[in-house]
Amino acid sequence: MKYLKYVLYALIGLFVLFIALGLLNPTVNYGHEFTVNKTAKEAWAVSMDESKYSQWLTGFKSIELLSGEKGKQGSTYKVVVEPGEGQDPFEMIETLVEIKEFEKAKLTFDSEGMEIDQLYAFEEKGGNTTFTSETEVRGKGIMGRSMFALMHMFGMFEAQESENMKALKKLIEENTTDYYKIEEDVPLEAIPVQ
């Protein structure tokens, strides 16, 4: 009986520590940076190509425009993610908060259990582009905050971000899509005279 009391105290202590993690760390911040031998224009196009999201965003399933004009500030989207094998997919509402073509995109994501602020920045120097991601995650409720703080302590967010960014870097470096293809020459006789 005496040992049971100590086990109970230990469990209560662990629970208190778990809750304290969320109180002391209500947000989780992480980011990543890489450089590619491509222009910012091309790096931007590859990273914004919805048809390629599943090739670099782990668990990405779909994105659907809900309101606004696609790719414009203020537009909202329904994003479906499957976090892992055997886990149920979940939905997030993405809002494009700020966009400056070829330079940066600021996004927010809202789901049942968390809120995410994300910034993607592109900086070109001498034909090379540095891509930087900055992310802040907030759990909704103390249990979510505590869980995210614990995941952060074990480097789980950083590991996932690193995996995604390695995949994006490879995708940009190996890109063969010409996103800015110039239209074929139009015969002079097809151009109206004014």
N, C-alpha and C positions, 0 to 999 in steps of 0.2 A: 504494500500500500504506500509505503514511504517513497518508493521509486516512481510510482504513478504520479505522485504529487510533483516530483522534480521534472518529469516528462511534460506534465501539464504546464508548469512554469516556463519550461524551455519553449514550448509551442506558443505560449502567450507572448514571450519575449521576441520570438521570431516574427510573429504577426505585428507586434508593435514596431519592430525595425522595418518591416515591409511597408507599413503605413507611413512611417517617418521618411522613407525614401521618396515617396510621392509628395509629401509636404515640403521637404527640403529641395526637391528637384521637380517643380511642376511642369517644366518644359525640357525637352531634349533637343540639343542642337548638334548638327553634324554637316559635313560637306566634303567635297572632293574637287580635284583639279587635274586636268591633263592638257597636253599640248599636241596638236596634230599639224602635219605639213599640208594644210588646206586653208583656203580663204574662209573668213568668217561667214561669208555668204553661203558657201557650200556646207560648212558645219551646221549652220542655222537650218538650212533646208533639210538636211538629213535628220536632225534632231526633232524637227517639227513635222516630219512625214508620218502621219497617222498609220499608214500601211506598214511602217517599220517599228512601231512601238513594241510589238510583241518580241522583236528581235533583241531588244536591249532592256526592257522593263520587265523584270521577273514577275510573273503572275498576271500580267496584263491580259485582259480578255476582250474588252470593247470600249469604245467611246462613242457617245451620241450627243449631238448638239441639242440643247434644250431651249436656249433663248439667245437672242442677239445674232450678230453676223459672225460666221466662222472665222477664227483667227483675229478677231477685233477685241479691243478692250471692253470689258463688261460682259462678254459672252459667257454662257454657262453650259456645262456638259455633264452627262451622266457617265461615270467611268466605272467599269466592272473589273474587279481584281479577284483572282483566286490565290490566296496567300501561300498555299502549299498543297501537296498531294493529299487528298482525303479531307481537306478543309473546305468549308462552305465558302462560295464566292460572296463578296460583299460589294455594295455600291458606295461610291463617293460622289459628291457634287463638286465639280471643279469650276472655279471662276477665274477667268483671265483678268487679273487685276490691273496689270500694266504690261505694255508691250512696246518695244522699240526695235523694229526690224533689224536683224543682223547684230544687235547689241545685247538685248536682255528681254527676258519674259518673267514676270512675277505672277505666280499662281497661288490660289488657296484651294484646299480640299476640305470638305466637311462630310463626315460620316457619323454613324450612330455612336461610335466609341472614341473618335478623335478628330482633331483639327490639325491641318498641316499648312504651313506657309513655305513656299519654295521659290527660289530665285535661280534662274539660269542666266549666266553672263558669258559673253563672247568678246574676246579682245584679240584683234589681229595686229601682228607686227612682222613685217618682212615676209609676208606670205604664209606665216604660221599663225595658228589661232589657239589661244588658251581658253578652254571651256571651264567654267567654275560653277559648281552647284552649292547652294546654301539652303539648309532645311531646318525648320523648327517644328517639332511635333508636341502637341498638347493632348493629353488624355482627358476625356470627359469623365469627371468623377475621380475620387481619390484612388480607387482600385486601379483604374486605367493609368493614372499618373504613376502610381507605384510600380505597376507592371512595366511601363515604358522606361522608367528610371532603372529598373533592374536589367532590362534588355540592353540599355545603353551601357551599364556597368560591364556587361559581358561582351560589349562591342558588336552586338547583333545588327544594329542599325548601320554602323560603319561598314561592316562586312557586306551587307546587302547593297549599300551604295557603291562600294568599291567594285563589286561584281557587275552592277548595272553600268557603271562608268567605263569599265574595261570593255564591255560589250559595245557601248556607244562609240568609244574611241575606235575600235576595230571596224565598226560599221561605217564610220566617217572615212577612215583611211582607205577602206576597200570600196568606197562608193563609185559606181559607174553610171548612176542616173544623172542626166543633164537636166537639172531643174530649171535652167534658164536658157533653154534652147531658143536660138533666134529663128523666127519664122523663115521658111524657104523664100528665096527671092521671088517677088511678085513681078510678072512681066510688065514693062512700062505701059503697054497698051491697056492694062487692067486698072491703071491709076487714073481716076477722073481728073480732067483738066478743068481748072477754075477760071 
